[in-house]
Amino acid sequence: MKRLSTLRRWFARRFGYARLICLVLLVGFAALRILDPAPVEELRVRTFDNFQVIAPRVKTMRPVTIVDIDEQSLAKLGQWPWSRTRIADMIVNLTRLGAVVIAFDVVFAEPDRLNPDIVADSMRYLDEVTRAKLRALPSNDQILAEAIKRSRVVLGETGLSSVEAEFDKTLPLTGFAMLGEDPQRFLFDFPGLLRNVHFLEEAAAGRGLITIKPERDGIIRRVPMMMRAQDATMPSLSFEILRLVTGTPTIIIKSGKEGITSVALRGLELPTDRNGQLWIHFAHQDPSIYVSAADVLDGSVPSERIQGKLVLIGTSAVGLNDIKTTPVSPTMPGVEVHAQVLEAALTRSLLSRPSYGLVLEIGVALLLGALVIMFAPGLGPVTLVVVGALFASVLIGVSWYFYTRQRLLIDFTYPLLSTTAIYLTLIFTSFVREQAQRRQIRSAFGQYLSPALVAQLAQSPEKLVLGGEEREMTIMFSDVRGFTSISETYKHDPQGLTRLMNRFLTPLTNAILARKGTIDKYMGDAIMAFWNAPLDDTEHQLNACAAAVDMLDRIEEVNKERELEAKQGGHVYLPLNIGVGLNTGTCVVGNMGSDLRFDYSVLGDSVNLASRLEGQSKEYGFPIIVGSRTALAVKDKFAILELDFIMVKGKKEPEVIYAIAGREDTAQSERFQRLRNLTIEMLACYRNRDWDGALAAIERGRRTDEAHVLASLYRLYEARIRGYQSDPPPEDWNGAYALLTK
């Protein structure tokens, strides 16, 4: 418990309580799906029902004919049960018409009440001679048994909830073999078994259970192919018919540790659920496969309705209580359910739940839930709705594809509902947290403003309105080079990444504030700052350049500390390198925003140029690049190196840009003077279109001790010169490069 509590506190500090709650909820949903209570299962199977309603099985052939003991037959021939001799006549007529197999969806559990011996004992006023003659006649059951022997007949049997009679072991049973685990513990087990009269059972070619086990809601979706009844393993009626048709002596049951996977005959394998049930791929009710039993008996049925067909004998009469509810019909006769199984099996239009279905559904739910927990708080409402609709469409589409194309049943409702519940929980917890944070922010907002601005606003609170003023200002942009690669090492440690950012942003910020700068904003690892506002600073160019050089010194100190820590900790060390862009010009500065929220910020072309200069520090190979006005103002105090002419959008004249190579002591050094002379020589040849001279100057520079300092600059100019040698610039070219026009 103590470790669990520690883990909970660690996760809450690292990711927040909202995400912790959602993570627990996500795991709970996964456990709920594994337990699969009734509401979860019903939602899933109802979804599959809707699939069958929208796109039921399309019949491509009709291999089954149903001989229907319908209302018309009962009205014409009398109430059920009929005499067994009449049933025998029906079998004889169907066999003569060419029926392949005849199967009964009824059970002849008792002797015919019209058997001659029973009539002899039950009729009054008969003389003994007549009684003796009746007893000497063959029984109706024997006549039916003879008709069954001369055809291929499957008799129906049914499982019972209790034992009604001792199991007759002398009667034949269908053989079966097992592949894998013992399947019998997975089969539906009925304590009792209701069989047919002994004569009939012996004469039949096959026997099958007609028991259909409905779902919790009373709908028939699956039919057991194999079952246990009174300790005997038996096939269903429809599967026994298929066994006879395929000529298979023994049924093969394939199973694993999780349950039964399929049942197989010669040339036919039916996928099942873990209990040996087949998912029925229903078609709409088809009246064309029905013929009336009365028409069969009077010989008026066309032979093509029977010849080459599998014949099922059952009833659609309401009074005989064999009406079932299916996904496609609320009143389907039970005998047609067996017909649907046979049609689907013979046309290879079978549905199944794949063995990986549960793992796939839980995996998708966990993945989507994790994505919501990680990214939903950072997305806007419109984006979130669009992304959510997209994910829902993909889930439904994939599930529909599996149903229509692969005939596999994959549930999309569970991952969709679990993800939605997690998102709603996240919204609720975020709302509660934000309400508390807003109260805290209102009382502590002042600590996020610069001290000078806070002091000035304290003296003049009327400044907290929209508006601004024009000032000559120096603008700074700084950014960490290659920070994306560095942050990748912290992708599993967001707290560590935050500490790293605070670690280097703090000394950089202090360097700016120490030189009278104002922090405008932080943009990830980047800083925007300015000088000469809100307080006047007559030396804003000098202060800005001094701050930039100080920032390089401070980041070097941070790198030394990190390198030592990396060696001690045995992990990879990636140095932090910054690029700085400085530019001086006229800007608009003031409180900008809306009536509800505004910031003290700066706007203008000079701001844009400063941002672009910072972006070019890596290209030119110098960490600090400044505009011409900044360079001219500080040329006596810093080591200034001219780099290039650039064309700036909105200006006709080119802008000269410079690098700051160090402070005043660096400017006086011999090394810097050599760098400066090499650069001047190369630029002079370049601007006079003396390409060979410029390349020669570059080669001479590369042979000096300072070559590594100018390496990037040399590569840049060499590439341009090679391009101009093959594609000369226009005649009015003034040496400027249109690099920062975008």
Secondary structure, 3 states (H helix, E strand, C coil): CHHHHHHHHHHHHHHCHHHHHHHHHHHHHHHHHHHCCHHHHHHHHHHHHHHHHHCCCCCCCCCEEEEECCHHHHHHHCCCCCCHHHHHHHHHHHHHCCCCEEEECCCCCCCCCCCHHHHHHHCCCCCHHHHHHHHHCCCHHHHHHHHHHCCCEEEEEEEECCCCCCCCCCCCCCEEEEEECCHHHCCCEECEEECCCHHHHHHCCEEEECCCCCCCCCECCEEECEEEECCEEEEEHHHHHHHHHHCCCEEEEEEECCEEEEEEECCEEEECCCCCEEECCCCCCCHHHEEEHHHHHHCCCCHHHCCCCEEEEECCCHHHCCEEEECCEEEEEHHHHHHHHHHHHHCCCCEECCCCHHHHHHHHHHHHHHHHHHHHHHCCHHHHHHHHHHHHHHHHHHHHHHHHHHCECCCCHHHHHHHHHHHHHHHHHHHHHHHHHHHHHHHHHHHHCCHHHHHHHHHCHHHCCCCCEEEEEEEEEEEEECHHHHHHCCCCCHHHHHHHHHHHHHHHHHHHHHCCCEEEEEECCEEEEEECCCCCCCCHHHHHHHHHHHHHHHHHHHHHHHHHHHHHHCCCCCCCEEEEEEEEEEEEEEEEECCCCEEEEEECHHHHHHHHHHHCHHHHCCCEEECHHHHHHHCCCEEEEEEEEEEECCCCCCEEEEEEEEEHHHHCCHHHHHHHHHHHHHHHHHHCCCHHHHHHHHHHHHCCCCCCCCHHHHHHHHHHHHHHHHCCCCCCCCCCEEEECC
